[in-house]
Amino acid sequence: MTTAGCFISLEGIDGSGKSTQARLLAEHLRATGRQVVLTREPGGSPGAEEIRKLLLEGTTDRWSAHTEILLFTAARRDHMERTIEPALDAGKVVICDRFADSTRMYQGLRGDDLRALVDRLHELMIGREPDLTLLIDMVPETGLSRALSRNGGEERFETFGADLQQRMRQGFVDLATTFPERITMIDGNRSVADVATSITATVEAQLDG
């Protein structure tokens, strides 16, 4: 009989340090003997990685928000089927850099009733949330400056500008207020080490609970 796995997501605005913290958390848990799958969205499976290229590269008007929602949902479904669910069934800890909450913010805030569409598609095609979501909260201006400085070729959403970053930051905070049993806010306006310490303590409490 296998031990039940644990599904952890990291969320936050662009430049909040999610990817770094996800990697550090994975390294910490592996060092304690846990089996860990570190993954990301969009992406995390071969098919979803192909969709990632479509979503994150190109101009801001490449896709409408409605089309993006469909592409993200398709990528997430493949990711769930081929990466996340098999790992959880095997008793592993899955750490995901972004999940559905990001779609609720990036696409859901860009038009009337789009958030409701995101939620309906999620319920229909995905059907589950992470066991724990770590929301790294950061000043939007700082996060956007960090994100744009990366110059990695995947800055399509960052180029939507500071206004969207502000609205997303508030949207994430509102999500944490709505779902406090799942989402834990982490102060990202600190050193990488201090943020990692807070995350580690939160995750260990979840895994030991």
Secondary structure, 3 states (H helix, E strand, C coil): CCCCCEEEEEECCCCCCHHHHHHHHHHHHHHCCCCEEEEECCCCCHHHHHHHHHHHCCCCCCCCHHHHHHHHHHHHHHHHHHHHHHHHHCCCEEEEECCHHHHHHHCCCCCCCHHHHHHHHHHHHCCCCCCEEEEEECCHHHHHHHHHHCCCCCCCCHHHCHHHHHHHHHHHHHHHHHCCCCEEEEECCCCHHHHHHHHHHHHHHHHHC
